[in-house]
């Protein structure tokens, strides 16, 4: 897994086996832990725009959504 922080941006290049670790680093960078303390409900709106396979890159990979849900639950 490779990651780059540049100001307000965080880019992670990871393979499938590294998704959990990459998502954790991303969510920590975004400060989700502190933001989650002050909310009662969360709405997740993934960028699912069509019935295409996620590998074409035009939609949010379901594995990312799954990791976000796991992170929030913890």
C-alpha positions in Angstrom: 0.0 0.0 0.0 1.3 3.5 -0.9 -0.2 6.7 0.4 0.5 10.4 -0.2 -0.7 13.3 1.9 -0.8 16.6 0.1 -2.5 19.4 2.0 -6.2 18.5 2.3 -5.8 15.5 -0.1 -5.0 11.9 0.7 -4.3 9.4 -2.0 -4.0 5.7 -1.3 -3.0 3.0 -3.8 -3.9 -0.4 -2.5 -4.8 -3.9 -3.7 -7.8 -5.8 -2.6 -6.1 -7.4 0.4 -5.1 -3.9 1.7 -8.6 -2.2 1.4 -9.3 -2.4 5.2 -6.0 -0.8 6.1 -6.3 1.8 3.3 -9.8 2.8 4.3 -8.8 3.1 8.0 -6.0 5.5 7.1 -8.3 7.5 4.9 -11.1 7.8 7.5 -8.6 8.8 10.2 -7.1 11.4 7.8 -10.7 12.8 7.3 -11.2 13.0 11.0 -14.2 10.7 11.0 -13.7 9.5 14.6 -14.2 12.9 16.0 -17.0 13.8 13.7 -18.9 10.6 14.5 -19.0 11.4 18.3 -21.4 14.3 17.7 -24.0 12.6 15.5 -27.0 10.4 16.2 -27.7 9.2 12.7 -25.6 8.7 9.6 -26.7 8.6 6.0 -24.3 7.0 3.5 -24.8 8.0 -0.1 -22.4 6.1 -2.3 -21.9 7.3 -5.8 -23.8 4.4 -7.4 -24.8 5.8 -10.7 -25.5 2.8 -12.9 -25.7 -0.9 -13.0 -22.1 -1.1 -14.4 -19.5 -3.3 -12.7 -17.5 -1.3 -10.2 -14.2 -2.0 -12.0 -15.0 0.6 -14.7 -14.4 3.2 -12.1 -17.6 5.2 -12.4 -19.2 4.0 -9.2 -18.1 3.6 -5.6 -16.5 0.1 -5.0 -18.9 -1.8 -2.7 -15.8 -2.9 -0.6 -15.2 0.8 0.3 -18.8 1.2 1.4 -18.5 -2.0 3.5 -15.3 -0.8 5.2 -17.0 2.6 5.9 -19.9 0.8 7.6 -17.5 -1.4 9.6 -15.5 1.7 10.7 -18.7 3.5 11.8 -19.9 0.5 13.8 -16.7 0.3 15.7 
